[in-house]
Amino acid sequence: MRKKSLLVAGLAISLLATMSMGMISCSKDDPKPDVVENPLDAEVYYIIGKVSQGTAALEGVKVSAGGSEATTAADGTFQLEVTKKGDYSVAFAKDGYISVSANATIASDAAKRSSVAVLQELTKANAPVTVEPDKEATVSGGEESAASLDIPAGAVKTATDITVTEYVAGAQKEATHASLSTINCQPDGLTFEKPVKVSVKNQTSSTIYFADVVHYVEKSGSWTKSGDAAYDASANAYVTELTSFSNHSFGPSYTAASKGSSSEDLGEVTIDNLGNMSAKDGEIKAKQKMGWTIDGDLSALLKAQFPALTSADIESLVASINSAIASTKGASAGISESTVSMGTAKVSGDTKMTVKLSASVRQTTGTFNFMYQGKPVSFSVPVKTYSGVATQITYQYGSSHTDHSGGTGK
């Protein structure tokens, strides 16, 4: 009995000692971590991109969307911050250039600080040409333009200065057609007394041409079908008429079917503040990847499907297809990288923050319809697009935090 009493007493003393040690280790004298609110946890998304003139970066372009504004840097890049998910119209403007708008969408499942990429080419407006009421005139969209306008005598009542500039329209959310030529015609709204003939050159020989070229007119920011642009074999061109000035587009129907999506690791950025009880600040610069490319050897694909074409026709058709797809993307093919500043992060004491970055990659197949040796043929082009960057922010907590257990969280 005495042994049992001694055993119970010993256990009680041991328990008291353990509790005492626990109380000492969790006493008010233990250091506690500073807990701060991290600005990166705010609901912010980015519309990022690059503006160019041809292949050269274009500085000083004003870019705006959803109340946010920016000006392109020397390398043509820009960054807009928006606070809501959904669709945005992104406007691009620079004195002396054709202004355009493009569509951008922050997806409903986008994580905070994720981005969507928008590329855009801008074109300098051409010099005006004076059209006399009693004379015929031919006006092109530029030195390398595929389009030209034949204005008959009597089309204008008085001498009129007009400007026709071929340009690249902004990317649309769901492109219904590609463009072989898009022209800005000024003065906007000018109505002609006689129809004006528009010719868009077929860049290859008459052995092959696009089967279904359509004339579209831009109205209130949307493209509306105006009529067909029939192929004229004698001129090796697509021909239609217009009766007034606006933005006009001439191109074949184009469908882009999704073939899936994937992600590409762009690395991570960390602020490791574990073991330090004071909060820590640091700027977060995140790598971005954007652009598009044809996913394969387009020349080889064309040669396999159209064996009767000459090398010159293959080369011209490659250029035409690239240009047509570019008209749905806002810019020519090419992949580029940039860095976005997410601002200053504030990390609580005894905490590690990790920002993981993954490029969003979309695979699509674009389909065109051709007339080849007098027969209709469909041709598909695999396209790879870097559409933005997904961002994931996670935290690792040290033992000084709740329950002394450490752990991770978002």
Protein Blocks (a to p, Z undefined) as FASTA:
>chain_A
ZZmmmmmmmmmmmmmmmmmmmmmmmmmkbccddddddfklpccddddddddehjaccehi
acdeehiacdddfkopacdddfbecddddddddehiacddddddddfklcehiacddddd
dddddddddddfkbccdddfbjklcbdcdddehkambdcddddddddddddfbacbdcfb
dcddddehiacfbdcddddddfbdfkbccfbbccdddeehiacdfbdcdddfklopaddd
dfbdcddddddddddddebdcdddebjadddfehiabdcdddddddddeddddebjfklm
mmmmmmmbcfklmmmmmmmmmmmmmmmnopacddddddddebjadddehiacdddddddd
ddddddddddeehiacdddddddddfbdcddddddddfklghhlgpadZZ
